[in-house]
Amino acid sequence: ANILPCMIDGTSVALPNLGITIRTARSGPTGPGLLAVRSERLRIGGDPLPNQVDGTVTDSAYAGDALAVSVRLADGTVLRVKRALSDGLTAATIEPGTTVRVSWQPEACMLLPP
């Protein structure tokens, strides 16, 4: 899972290192915590989902039925995103250095204690 430090306030979660606030489906205890999102729940491109963050692709690797893409965020954190190969490897490939928007649904968020 991708894990990011956060500040929790109900279902509103601030990611202070990135300067953004995202929404979760479940509330967590107020205060510092960790946000976990599984790589297969993240999306690159397509219609944007409620939670979004921009980054730069650093690399990608074939992983069976998916392409594992690494995206470096503004604070240096690297998110791992799994892209389905339903349209083939060529369609899923993103060149390193490409700026992308990663998005996910509030239901994909898991809040953990620090």
Secondary structure, DSSP 4 states (H G I P E B T S, - for coil): -EEEEEEEEEEEEEETTTTEEEEEEEEEEEEEEEEEE-GGG-EESSSPPSEEEEEEEEEEEEETTEEEEEEEETTS-EEEEEEE-TT-HHHH---TT-EEEEEE-GGG-EEE--
